[in-house]
Amino acid sequence: MNVEIKKYYTAKELANMQLTCLPTFHANVRKKASKEGWACRKRVGRGGGLEYAFESLPEDAQNEIHIKVAKQVAKQQAREAKDNQPKQADEPKQANYLPEVLWSGWEDATAKQKQKATEQVGNCFAVDDLINTGMGTVQAIEQVAADTGVSKGSLKRWYYKVRNFERSDWLPILIGNYHKSKKRQADFTPEAWEAFKADYLRLERPQMGTCYERLKLLAKEHGWTIPSLSSVKRKLKREVPMTQQVLLRQGDHKLFEMYPSLQRSVESLEAMEWINGDGYKHNVFVEFPDGEICRPVTWFWQDVRTRKILAYRTDKSENTDTIRLSLMDLIYRYGIPREATIDNTRAAANKKMTGGVPNRYRFKVKEDEPDGILKILGIKVHWTSVNYGKGHGQAKPIERAFSHGGLGETVDKDMLLRGHNTGGSAKDKPDNYHGGKRGASYEDFITALDKGVDLWNNREGRDTELCLKRYSFNQVFERDYAQATIRRATTEQMRLLMLTSEAVTLKHNGTFESHSGGSIDGQKNRYEAVDLIGSHHKKVVIRFDPQKLHENVLVYSLDGRFLAEAVCTKKVAFGDTAKAREHSRDLRQRIRHEKAAAKAQLKMTKRQYAELEAAIEVKDDAPPIPSITEIMRIEGNTVRKQTADADDEWEHQDDYMNYIAMLKKEMSDE
């Protein structure tokens, strides 16, 4: 494709070209043209004026115009080449090349290489245009080199490299093989490289420097060639992807955490349609009313759409009662949600809460187990995923409330609890940490908990999908809750939340025993229902107040029908589940402490004792000689006992022992 030069230019066009040999203002161009007598004609079209013949312009101006137009064409071709595949020329100058082969390396080149090739091809176009006007090749190269400041040698090398090809294919030719160039790599024996990878890429995560020192010892032993440590680092980065390094050194779960989590939208949900809950162990010591000092655990329920914390209950540990009672608070105040996401923990996924849920994978699911509270209330349960042996905290929004700047700041570091904070980790202990010797009062902790949750809910400028860095969780919840469809709980449903349940075996005489109160000396609370004497029900469900186990309980069938009311006739166990749970925990702790104390008593291990015992030489002493020896003689069909004196047998005994000693000596010599 030849560059077309216009035959006539206006003064304004020449001024806009910013030529070095012409004025840059059109009035001054007209003055110069009039002074030097450029050939001109009247401009045809609107505006009139004069047009100056290209051939009458100064020679320097003509050359600059050639170069500028050529560069413009080159840039245009570069843009077209980048967006579209180049078209094969109708009559290629060199028939033994394929344009698609030349252009195959274009996308592999860097942006810097492409920019450099674009500048080079513009200069080559300028040289080619001058040659097409009749100028010699050497003169054209010298002219373009002088105008652009490029060395004549470089320009000559570029042009001779591309002149036998179609101009549309010059750009990839000037890219050359830069994208294929490889830096020289240091020598590295393959066996040494494999040995280093085997040592470094393992779950113990040894330091690279230590592995390199071991590699040097192996290389000296086996005659391997190894590069420097920096070269090994570059080779590892180049040949082993980071994902594989993480997998081999940190395991499956760390690799799983590298991948971005799924971003879920809550726009389609209603307020109180979906909740999620989890337990949080506070970093503060609290003295409970019974005098025990420990770190309390609070169960929180949160609205998924608005992120507001709706209800919570606290206790010494995460247990079913706190989950059930906090759910009761939530339902009493806001209504029944349709779906809930919880962890697969013993407290949350037990049969009392999730019985009858088919996809529960903690505890064995039986056909005759009673329905749990969540299923009875019509709440669909979603379990958080477990990936590679660990829970997936990203699946629950409530986890954000437990991280940095969350409830650990608003609750645990409240002024009412100062002096009792444990810190976030073993390396993050405050200076006034006392190891749990004292605790904040239970009343102060509850006050700090209420204040902290309220502060968390009402903090404005939250960066969530609905808060938009402007609103608080509480503001968004109040706005959306007023427009939501809410399911209210009936009196019977609230009674289910107030009472806990247990599946028991009903005897033929209408009696049964409850495990909820624990046992004392092997005895459990026994109940009797006169109306169920001779009943065909073998398994029934009892519902009771967990704090009043010595009072009457309600008996239901497995499908939820009320059967009778049972009376506690044998009050031998605990009267509430909390005391039974604490007794069981105390008993386990006592046994654990006794085991540790008993182990401390035995300062010498069995192995040490065996080593000491092995050092003792066992003497092969002769057996004691009896004073009287009885000889049994068989005579015919009778047995006669003959008594021999010890003195008579002494000589024979000495001979026998001498014979045994001689045999031992012969065996040892052999």
C-alpha positions in Angstrom: 0.0 0.0 0.0 1.5 3.3 -1.1 1.1 6.5 0.9 -0.8 9.1 -1.1 0.4 12.7 -0.8 -2.1 15.4 -1.5 -1.3 17.7 -4.5 -2.5 20.8 -2.8 -2.5 22.0 0.9 -4.1 25.0 2.5 -2.1 27.3 4.8 -4.1 26.1 7.8 -3.3 22.4 7.0 0.4 23.2 6.7 0.4 25.1 10.0 -1.4 22.2 11.8 1.3 19.8 10.7 3.7 21.5 13.0 6.6 21.2 10.5 10.0 22.4 11.7 10.7 24.3 8.5 7.4 26.2 8.3 5.5 28.6 10.6 2.9 27.1 12.9 0.4 29.9 12.4 -1.6 29.9 9.1 -1.2 33.7 8.6 2.5 33.4 8.7 2.4 30.4 6.3 0.6 32.6 3.8 3.2 35.4 4.2 6.0 32.9 3.6 4.2 31.4 0.5 3.7 34.9 -0.9 7.3 35.8 -0.3 8.8 32.6 -1.8 6.2 32.5 -4.7 4.6 29.1 -4.0 2.4 27.9 -6.8 -1.3 28.2 -5.7 -4.9 28.0 -6.9 -8.3 29.0 -5.5 -9.7 26.6 -3.1 -12.9 24.9 -4.3 -15.7 24.8 -1.7 -17.0 26.7 1.2 -14.8 29.3 2.7 -12.6 29.9 -0.4 -9.0 30.9 0.1 -5.9 29.5 -1.6 -4.3 26.1 -1.8 -0.6 25.6 -2.4 0.9 23.0 -4.6 2.9 20.3 -2.8 5.7 20.3 -5.5 6.2 24.1 -4.9 6.8 23.7 -1.2 10.4 23.7 0.1 12.2 20.4 -0.2 12.6 20.1 3.6 8.8 20.6 4.0 8.1 17.9 1.4 10.3 15.4 3.2 8.7 16.1 6.6 5.3 15.7 5.1 6.3 12.3 3.7 7.6 11.2 7.1 4.5 12.4 9.1 2.0 10.9 6.7 4.0 7.6 6.8 3.9 7.5 10.6 0.2 8.2 10.7 -0.4 5.3 8.3 1.9 3.1 10.4 0.0 3.8 13.6 -3.3 3.1 11.8 -2.0 -0.2 10.5 -0.8 -1.1 14.0 -4.2 -0.5 15.4 -5.9 -2.5 12.7 -3.4 -5.3 13.1 -4.1 -5.4 16.8 -7.9 -5.6 16.4 -8.1 -7.8 13.4 -6.1 -10.5 11.8 -4.1 -9.2 8.9 -5.3 -9.9 5.4 -3.1 -11.8 3.0 -1.8 -9.6 0.2 -3.2 -10.3 -3.3 0.3 -10.4 -4.8 2.8 -11.0 -2.1 6.3 -9.9 -2.8 7.7 -13.1 -1.3 5.5 -16.1 -1.9 7.3 -18.5 0.4 6.0 -17.1 3.7 2.7 -17.3 5.6 1.4 -14.1 7.2 -0.4 -16.0 10.0 3.0 -17.5 11.0 4.5 -14.1 11.2 1.6 -12.8 13.3 1.5 -15.7 15.7 4.0 -14.2 18.0 2.3 -10.7 18.1 0.1 -11.5 21.1 3.0 -13.1 23.0 5.0 -9.9 22.9 5.0 -7.4 25.7 3.5 -3.9 25.4 6.9 -2.4 25.4 8.0 -4.6 22.5 4.9 -3.7 20.5 5.4 0.0 21.1 9.0 -0.2 20.0 8.0 -2.2 16.8 5.3 0.4 16.0 7.9 3.2 16.1 10.3 1.2 13.9 7.7 0.4 11.3 6.8 4.1 11.0 10.3 5.0 10.1 10.5 2.1 7.6 7.3 3.4 6.0 8.9 6.8 5.6 12.0 5.3 4.0 9.9 3.3 1.6 7.7 6.3 0.6 10.8 8.3 -0.2 12.2 5.5 -2.3 8.8 5.3 -4.2 9.2 9.0 -5.1 12.4 8.2 -6.9 14.9 8.8 -4.2 17.8 6.3 -3.7 17.7 3.9 -0.8 20.8 5.3 0.9 19.6 8.9 0.5 16.1 8.0 1.9 17.6 6.3 4.9 19.9 9.2 5.6 17.0 11.7 5.2 14.7 9.8 7.6 17.5 9.2 10.1 18.3 12.9 10.1 14.7 13.9 10.5 13.9 11.4 13.3 17.2 11.2 15.2 17.4 7.4 14.6 20.9 6.0 13.8 21.4 5.2 10.1 22.7 1.8 10.9 19.6 0.8 12.9 17.2 2.2 10.3 19.1 0.4 7.5 18.9 -2.9 9.4 15.2 -2.5 10.0 14.3 -1.6 6.4 16.4 -4.4 4.8 14.8 -6.8 7.2 11.2 -6.0 6.0 11.5 -4.7 2.4 10.9 -8.0 0.8 7.6 -8.5 2.6 4.2 -6.8 2.3 4.0 -3.6 4.3 1.0 -5.0 6.1 3.3 -7.7 7.6 6.2 -5.5 8.6 5.0 -5.0 12.2 5.4 -8.6 13.4 8.7 -9.0 11.6 10.1 -6.1 13.6 8.9 -7.8 16.8 11.4 -10.5 15.9 12.0 -13.4 18.3 12.1 -11.2 21.4 9.2 -13.0 23.0 10.9 -16.4 22.5 14.2 -15.4 24.0 15.2 -17.2 27.2 17.7 -16.2 29.7 20.5 -18.5 30.4 19.8 -20.8 33.3 22.4 -22.0 35.8 23.4 -25.7 35.7 21.3 -27.9 38.0 21.6 -31.6 38.1 18.1 -33.1 37.7 18.6 -35.5 40.6 19.6 -32.5 42.8 16.6 -30.6 41.8 14.3 -33.5 42.6 16.0 -34.0 46.0 15.5 -30.3 46.9 11.8 -30.4 46.0 11.3 -33.6 48.0 13.0 -31.9 51.0 11.4 -28.4 50.7 7.8 -29.3 49.5 6.5 -31.1 52.6 4.0 -30.3 55.3 6.7 -29.7 58.0 7.5 -26.5 56.0 11.3 -26.5 56.5 13.1 -23.2 55.7 14.6 -22.9 52.2 18.0 -22.0 53.6 18.1 -25.1 55.7 17.0 -27.3 52.7 19.8 -25.7 50.6 22.4 -26.5 53.2 21.3 -30.2 53.2 21.3 -30.0 49.4 25.0 -28.9 49.4 25.9 -31.9 51.5 24.1 -34.3 49.2 25.7 -32.6 46.1 29.1 -33.1 47.6 28.4 -36.7 48.3 26.9 -37.6 44.9 28.9 -35.1 42.7 25.9 -33.0 41.7 26.0 -29.6 40.2 23.8 -27.0 42.0 23.4 -23.3 41.5 23.2 -20.6 44.1 20.3 -20.2 46.5 18.9 -17.3 44.6 18.9 -19.3 41.4 17.1 -22.1 43.2 14.4 -19.7 44.4 13.9 -18.4 40.9 13.7 -21.9 39.5 11.1 -22.9 42.2 9.0 -19.8 41.4 9.3 -20.5 37.7 8.5 -24.2 37.6 6.3 -24.9 40.6 3.1 -22.8 40.7 2.3 -21.1 44.0 -0.9 -23.1 44.4 1.1 -26.4 44.3 3.6 -25.0 46.8 0.8 -24.1 49.2 -0.8 -27.6 48.7 2.4 -29.5 49.4 3.6 -27.3 52.3 0.4 -26.2 54.0 -2.2 -28.7 53.0 -5.6 -29.0 51.3 -7.4 -26.4 53.5 -4.8 -23.7 52.9 -5.1 -24.2 49.1 -8.9 -24.0 49.5 -8.6 -20.7 51.3 -6.6 -19.2 48.4 -9.6 -19.4 46.1 -12.1 -16.5 46.4 -15.2 -17.1 48.3 -18.6 -17.0 46.6 -20.2 -13.6 46.8 -23.8 -14.0 47.5 -26.4 -11.3 47.0 -29.0 -10.7 49.8 -31.2 -8.4 47.6 -33.8 -11.1 47.0 -34.2 -11.9 50.7 -36.7 -10.4 53.1 -35.8 -9.2 56.6 -36.2 -12.2 59.0 -36.5 -14.6 56.1 -33.1 -16.2 56.7 -31.1 -16.2 59.9 -27.7 -17.6 60.9 -26.3 -18.4 64.3 -23.1 -19.3 66.0 -21.4 -19.4 69.4 -18.7 -17.0 70.5 -16.3 -17.6 73.4 -15.6 -14.3 75.0 -12.0 -13.2 75.8 -12.9 -12.3 79.4 -13.1 -14.1 82.7 -16.5 -13.9 84.4 -17.6 -15.1 87.9 -20.9 -16.8 87.6 -23.5 -16.7 90.4 -22.4 -20.2 91.6 -18.8 -18.9 92.1 -17.2 -20.6 89.1 -14.8 -18.4 87.1 -14.6 -19.1 83.4 -14.9 -17.6 79.9 -18.6 -17.4 79.0 -19.9 -18.5 75.6 -22.7 -16.6 73.9 -25.0 -17.9 71.1 -26.0 -15.2 68.6 -28.8 -15.2 66.0 -28.3 -12.7 63.1 -30.5 -11.7 60.2 -28.7 -12.6 57.0 -30.2 -9.8 54.9 -29.5 -6.8 57.1 -26.7 -8.3 59.4 -28.5 -7.2 62.6 -27.9 -9.3 65.7 -31.5 -10.2 66.7 -31.1 -12.4 69.9 -28.5 -14.0 72.1 -28.1 -16.0 75.3 -24.9 -16.7 77.3 -23.7 -19.6 79.5 -20.6 -21.3 80.7 -20.5 -23.4 77.5 -22.2 -23.7 74.2 -25.3 -25.9 74.9 -28.7 -26.7 73.5 -30.5 -24.6 76.2 -28.8 -21.3 75.2 -29.6 -22.0 71.5 -33.2 -22.9 72.2 -33.8 -20.0 74.6 -32.2 -17.4 72.3 -34.3 -18.7 69.4 -37.3 -18.3 71.7 -36.4 -14.7 72.3 -36.0 -14.1 68.6 -39.3 -15.7 67.7 -41.2 -13.9 70.5 -39.9 -10.5 69.3 -39.6 -10.8 65.5 -41.4 -13.9 64.4 -40.5 -17.3 62.9 -37.8 -17.3 60.1 -38.1 -19.6 57.1 -34.5 -20.7 56.9 -31.5 -20.9 59.2 -27.8 -21.6 58.8 -25.9 -23.2 61.7 -22.7 -25.2 62.3 -22.7 -28.9 62.6 -21.7 -28.8 66.3 -22.9 -31.1 69.1 -24.9 -28.3 70.7 -26.6 -26.9 67.5 -27.0 -30.2 65.5 -28.4 -32.3 68.3 -31.7 -34.2 68.1 -33.6 -31.7 70.3 -32.9 -28.9 67.8 -32.6 -30.7 64.4 -34.3 -34.1 64.9 -35.9 -35.4 61.7 -33.7 -33.3 59.4 -32.7 -35.8 56.8 -29.3 -34.3 55.9 -28.0 -34.0 59.4 -24.5 -35.7 59.5 -23.8 -35.5 63.2 -25.4 -38.2 65.4 -27.1 -41.2 63.8 -30.5 -40.4 62.1 -33.2 -42.9 63.1 -36.6 -43.3 61.7 -38.3 -43.3 65.2 -36.5 -40.2 66.4 -38.7 -37.2 67.4 -38.8 -34.1 65.3 -36.6 -31.3 66.6 -37.7 -27.8 67.4 -36.5 -26.3 64.0 -38.4 -28.9 62.0 -41.6 -28.5 64.1 -41.5 -24.7 63.5 -41.0 -25.2 59.8 -37.5 -23.7 59.7 -35.4 -25.2 56.9 -31.9 -26.0 58.2 -28.7 -25.3 56.2 -25.5 -26.7 57.4 -22.2 -24.9 57.0 -19.8 -26.8 54.8 -16.8 -28.7 56.1 -13.9 -28.5 53.7 -10.9 -30.7 54.1 -11.5 -31.4 57.8 -12.2 -27.8 58.8 -15.3 -25.6 58.9 -15.9 -23.0 56.3 -16.4 -19.8 58.3 -17.1 -17.7 55.2 -20.4 -19.5 54.8 -22.0 -17.5 57.7 -22.2 -13.7 57.9 -22.1 -13.9 61.8 -18.4 -14.9 61.6 -17.6 -11.3 60.6 -19.0 -10.1 64.0 -16.4 -12.3 65.8 -13.4 -11.0 63.8 -11.2 -8.0 64.4 -13.2 -4.9 65.4 -16.3 -7.0 66.2 -17.9 -8.1 69.4 -14.4 -8.7 70.9 -14.0 -4.9 70.9 -17.5 -3.8 71.7 -18.1 -6.4 74.5 -14.9 -7.9 75.8 -13.1 -4.6 76.1 -15.9 -2.7 77.8 -14.9 -0.5 80.7 -17.0 -2.7 83.1 -14.8 -5.7 82.3 -11.4 -4.0 82.6 -8.8 -6.1 84.3 -10.3 -9.4 83.3 -9.5 -9.5 79.5 -7.6 -12.5 78.3 -6.3 -11.1 75.0 -7.0 -12.5 71.5 -4.2 -15.1 71.6 -1.4 -16.5 73.8 0.9 -13.9 72.4 -1.6 -11.0 72.9 -2.0 -10.9 76.6 -2.7 -7.5 78.3 -0.3 -6.5 81.1 -2.9 -6.9 83.8 -3.7 -10.5 82.7 -4.1 -12.7 85.8 -4.8 -16.1 84.4 -8.4 -16.4 85.5 -7.8 -16.0 89.2 -10.5 -13.3 89.3 -13.5 -12.6 87.2 -15.9 -9.8 86.4 -19.3 -10.0 88.0 -21.9 -11.8 86.1 -24.2 -8.7 86.2 -21.4 -6.4 84.8 -20.8 -8.9 82.0 -24.5 -9.0 81.0 -24.6 -5.2 81.0 -21.5 -5.0 78.9 -22.9 -7.6 76.5 -26.2 -5.7 76.0 -24.2 -2.4 75.5 -21.8 -4.0 73.0 -24.5 -5.6 70.9 -26.4 -2.4 70.8 -23.3 -0.5 69.7 -22.6 -3.1 67.0 -26.1 -2.9 65.6 -26.3 1.0 65.6 -22.9 1.8 64.2 -23.4 3.8 60.9 -21.4 3.6 57.7 -21.4 -0.2 57.4 -19.8 -1.5 54.2 -22.4 -4.1 53.1 -24.6 -4.6 50.1 -27.6 -2.8 51.7 -25.9 -0.4 54.1 -23.9 1.2 51.3 -21.3 2.8 53.7 -24.1 5.0 55.0 -26.5 3.1 57.2 -26.3 0.9 60.3 -27.6 -2.6 60.5 -30.4 -1.5 62.8 -31.5 1.2 60.3 -31.7 -1.2 57.4 -33.5 -3.8 59.5 -36.2 -1.4 60.6 -36.7 -0.2 57.1 -37.0 -3.7 55.6 -38.8 -5.4 58.5 -41.7 -3.1 58.1 -42.2 -4.4 54.5 -41.6 -8.1 55.2 -44.1 -10.9 55.5 -43.7 -12.2 59.1 -44.8 -15.6 60.5 -46.0 -15.2 64.1 -45.7 -18.1 66.6 -48.8 -19.6 68.2 -49.1 -20.3 71.9 -48.4 -23.9 71.4 -45.2 -23.1 69.4 -43.9 -20.8 72.1 -44.6 -23.6 74.6 -42.4 -25.9 72.5 -39.6 -23.4 72.7 -40.0 -23.0 76.5 -39.9 -26.8 77.0 -37.1 -29.2 75.9 -37.7 -32.7 74.7 -36.3 -36.2 75.2 -37.2 -39.5 73.6 -37.6 -42.2 76.2 -38.7 -45.9 76.4 -42.1 -46.4 77.8 -42.6 -49.5 79.9 -45.8 -51.6 79.9 -46.7 -50.3 83.4 -46.7 -46.7 82.2 -43.4 -45.7 83.7 -40.2 -44.4 82.2 -36.8 -42.9 83.2 -35.3 -39.6 82.0 -31.6 -39.1 81.2 -31.8 -35.3 81.2 -31.4 -35.1 85.0 -28.3 -37.3 84.9 -27.8 -40.0 87.5 -26.7 -40.2 91.2 -25.4 -43.5 92.3 -26.8 -45.0 89.1 -30.4 -43.8 89.9 -32.3 -41.6 87.5 -35.6 -39.6 87.7 -38.6 -41.9 87.2 -42.0 -40.8 85.9 -45.4 -42.5 85.8 -48.3 -41.9 83.5 -51.4 -43.8 84.6 -53.2 -43.2 81.3 -50.4 -45.0 79.5 -50.5 -48.3 81.4 -50.7 -51.0 78.8 -50.1 -48.5 75.9 -48.9 -49.8 72.6 -46.3 -47.0 72.4 -42.8 -48.2 73.0 -41.0 -44.9 72.3 -42.5 -41.6 73.4 -41.4 -38.0 73.6 -41.5 -36.1 76.9 -41.4 -32.3 77.0 -40.4 -30.6 80.2 -39.0 -27.4 81.8 -35.3 -28.1 82.0 -35.2 -26.3 85.4 -38.1 -28.3 86.9 -37.3 -31.9 86.3 -39.0 -33.0 89.5 -42.4 -31.7 88.4 -44.8 -33.1 85.9 -43.8 -33.7 82.3 -45.9 -33.9 79.1 -45.9 -37.1 77.0 -46.3 -37.0 73.2 -46.2 -39.6 70.5 -43.4 -39.6 68.0 -45.6 -37.9 65.5 -46.4 -35.1 67.9 -49.8 -36.1 69.4 -50.4 -35.4 73.1 -50.8 -38.6 75.1 -50.7 -37.9 78.8 -49.1 -36.0 81.7 -46.6 -37.9 83.8 -45.7 -37.4 87.5 -42.2 -37.7 88.8 -42.4 -40.6 91.3 -38.7 -41.1 92.0 -36.8 -37.8 92.5 -33.3 -39.3 92.8 -31.3 -37.4 90.2 -30.8 -33.7 89.6 -33.8 -31.3 89.4 -32.6 -29.4 86.3 -30.4 -30.1 83.2 -27.9 -27.3 84.0 -26.9 -28.9 87.3 -26.7 -32.3 85.7 -24.5 -31.0 83.0 -22.2 -29.2 85.5 -22.0 -32.4 87.6 -21.0 -34.4 84.6 -18.4 -31.9 83.6 -17.0 -31.7 87.2 -16.8 -35.4 87.4 -14.9 -35.6 84.1 -12.5 -32.9 85.3 -11.9 -34.7 88.6 -11.1 -37.9 86.9 -8.8 -36.1 84.5 -7.0 -34.5 87.4 -6.6 -37.8 89.2 -5.1 -39.4 86.2 -2.6 -36.6 85.9 -1.7 -36.8 89.6 -1.4 -40.6 89.4 0.9 -40.3 86.4 3.0 -37.8 88.3 3.5 -40.4 91.1 5.2 -42.7 88.7 8.4 -40.8 87.8 10.0 -43.9 86.3 8.5 -45.1 83.1 8.0 -48.7 82.2 10.7 -48.5 79.6 13.2 -47.2 82.1 12.3 -49.9 84.6 12.6 -52.6 81.9 16.1 -51.3 81.1 17.1 -51.4 84.8 15.7 -54.9 85.1 17.5 -56.2 82.1 20.8 -55.3 83.7 20.3 -57.9 86.5 22.1 -61.2 85.9 19.9 -64.2 86.6 21.9 -66.8 88.5 21.3 -70.4 87.7 21.4 -71.8 91.3 20.9 -75.4 92.0 17.6 -76.4 93.5 17.5 -77.1 97.2 18.0 -80.8 98.2 15.0 -82.3 100.1 15.8 -84.1 103.3 13.6 -87.0 102.5 13.1 -88.5 99.0 10.3 -90.9 98.1 10.9 -93.4 95.3 7.9 -94.9 93.5 8.5 -98.4 92.3 6.1 -100.4 90.2 5.9 -104.1 91.0 3.3 -105.9 88.9 0.0 -104.2 89.2 0.9 -102.4 92.4 2.9 -99.3 93.3 5.2 -99.5 96.3 6.6 -96.3 97.9 10.2 -96.5 99.2 11.7 -93.8 101.4 15.4 -93.0 101.0 17.5 -91.0 103.4 19.1 -87.8 102.2 22.5 -89.0 103.2 22.2 -92.0 101.0 21.3 -89.9 98.0 23.8 -87.1 98.5 26.6 -88.8 96.6 24.3 -89.4 93.6 23.1 -85.8 93.7 26.6 -84.4 93.5 27.3 -86.6 90.5 24.2 -85.3 88.8 25.0 -81.6 89.4 28.6 -82.2 88.1 27.2 -83.7 85.0 24.9 -80.7 84.4 27.8 -78.3 84.8 29.9 -80.2 82.3 27.1 -80.1 79.7 26.7 -76.3 80.1 30.5 -75.8 79.6 30.5 -77.9 76.5 27.6 -75.9 75.1 29.2 -72.6 75.8 32.5 -73.7 74.1 30.6 -74.7 71.0 
